Amino acid sequence: MSENRVQFFLHPQETAITSFSALLFPHLPHSNPLYNRVRSPQNLPARHCIFAATFPPSANPPGTFTILFADRSRHLESQIWVFNSLITVPVLSTAQKNALNAHMEASIHFLKNTPIHEAPGWPFSPMLRYACLHEHITSALITVGEAKDAVPYITRWNLWIVSTSGITTGSKERRVLPEGYTVARVPEDQLEIVISTSTIPRQASTLRLLPNVGLMDEEGRLVAWGYIGVDGSFATLYVLPAHRGKGLASLVAIELLGCLEKGGFQDLGFDGSSGWIHSDVKVGNTASEGVMKSIGGSIGWESSYLRIDSDKF
């Protein structure tokens, strides 16, 4: 199958949020990153986000389909989330791999050749920043990208999946807050420490609008925090070194997921309707793995973040 046999169609945002959500929901938790990204309240019309699929708005999807979301005005942050129905298949046949390769190559051409003159920051960098990719999609993008020497960057993680309903029903496992700490949302005047400790580029304007929980010490200083990202992930979960070894990371995670499950972030536009949270954890990061296990998480698949130089296509 060649890429010119696969075509992407733009879907209006006002209808795509509903139609895409309905198509992605049955594929949870595999579709969790895109399901939440499509529904994010940060998809402001002024950003001119792209909602697209390999079927037109007036048609039902075929057996194998791709749904794509992009907010390319985010520049250095993650921009592009992709779901293909084949990622729910444990082992792909040669024909399925070829089909997925064609879909991913078509996505590159589509994004490269779709101008968004009204979007902030246009014209965009030719570098396409794909986020939280299932291992099948990663393999396809690498296959088509490396053939043109167009993959300058890739990171690989284990993607852990956590059911948020298990947090609220498992109250017996809830940790007691150690003396001297209080729970609150992260103060806006202390965002700099969150940004400075993150290995992934974060903007203060983004963090202000994300669900979060912080732990404050007796002087009101932020010592631990967690954020839920625009795609329903643990965007950040961090404890300052001087406060580690007290179980604070697990406590933050429990508080954050429990609040999401109970509708505590409705004011920010996050309803937790997928029922799942995912987290990218580096292999060998025993501390983060321990946190995921403590809240009932398990490894779902390998997740990747990669960049494609669209100028080479």
Summary of the structure (lengths in Angstrom):
residues: 313
radius of gyration: 19.6
end to end distance: 17.3
largest distance: 62.4
contacts: 980
relative contact order: 0.17
helix: 39%
strand: 24%
